[in-house]
Amino acid sequence: MQTKRTIFQNKLLPYLLLVPQLAVTTVFFLWPAGQAVKSSFEREDPFGFRTTFIWFDNYLQLFEDPEYLNSLGRTAIFAVSVTLLSMSLALLFAVAVNRLLRSGRVYTTLLLWPYAVAPVVAGVLWWFMFNPTIGILPYLLARLGISWNHRVDGADAMILIILAASWKQISYNFLFFVAGLQSVPQSLVEAAAIDGAGPFKRFWTIVFPLLSPTTFFLMIININYAMFETFGTIDGSTGGGPAGATNTLVYKVYADGFLGLNIGSSAAQSVILMLIVIALTAVQFRWVERRVQY
C-alpha cells in the first residue's frame, strides 16, 4: 500500500506553521516553569523588594516540615480515590448506556453535562448539598444515624472533595469508555455467548481486555487531573480545611505562595509536584503499559 506524503515547496513553511504552538507553549508553560524553578532557589521578602539566592534550602525545609509530608500522604489518598471512583463509575455507566439502543444518546448527553461545570462551581454545589446546616444529604444521613460535619471532621471533608472531584471527572471518562465499547467487535462477544460464557465472564475476558488502551490512557489523565486540576473544587468546597485535612499539594502551593507570601517555598513545592507527576507518568509507561493489549 502506497502512502501519500505531503511535500512543502517552501522549506520554511513547516516551521512557520509550528510557530503559533511553540509560542503558546513557551509563554504559558516553559517560561512559567523556568520562573518557578528559578524562584525555588531563592528567598524573597513578602513585598518583593529583596531576593536572596539560597540554593536548596527551600527543598530541605519542605522535607523537614511535617505538614508538607502529611500533604504528600493526603494527595496520594485523594488521587488514588478520585481515579478509582471516577473511572469505575464511568465504566459502569458506559456499559449500561452501551446496552441501550434508542435512548442511548439521551443518557449520553445527560451524563456529559457535569463536565461543562467549572471546578469551583462543582465544589460549591457539593458544599451546599453536604452543608451541615442547610444541606439535604446531612439530614438524610442523620436519619440513618450517621453524623456528618465536614467543617470539623477531616475524614468527612476528604470524602467531600473526593466525591466532588470524581463527579466532575466521570463525564470525561464516560465519553472515552463509550467510544471504546462501541469499537469492540460484536462477533467476539457473540462467539463467546454461543460457547456458553455468561455476561460477566464475557465482559472480563473479552471486553475489558480490549478496553485496556482506553483504561491506560484515562488512568494517566485522571492522576494528572487529581494532582493539578482539582484546586478549584477544593477551594470551593473546603478551602483546604478543617485544620489542613484537605490541603493537598496543589492547594498547599496556593496557600503558601499567595496567602502565606512564601514565594520560594511555594515555587519549590510546584517543582516537586511537577517532578512527581512526571515520575508517575514514566513509571506507568514503563511497567503498566506492558499489560495493555493493543
Secondary structure, 3 states (H helix, E strand, C coil): CCCCCCCCCCCCHHHHHHHHHHHHHHHHHHHHHHHHHHHCCEEECCCCCCEEECCCHHHHHHHCCHHHHHHHHHHHHHHHHHHHHHHHHHHHHHHHHHCCCCCHHHHHHHHHHHHHCCHHHHHHHHHHHCCCCCCHHHHHHHHCCCCCCCCCCHHHHHHHHHHHHHHHHHHHHHHHHHHHHHCCCHHHHHHHHHCCCCHHHHHHHHHHHHCHHHHHHHHHHHHHHHHHCCHHHHHHHCCCCCCCCCCCHHHHHHHHHHHCCCHHHHHHHHHHHHHHHHHHHHHHHHCHHHHCCC
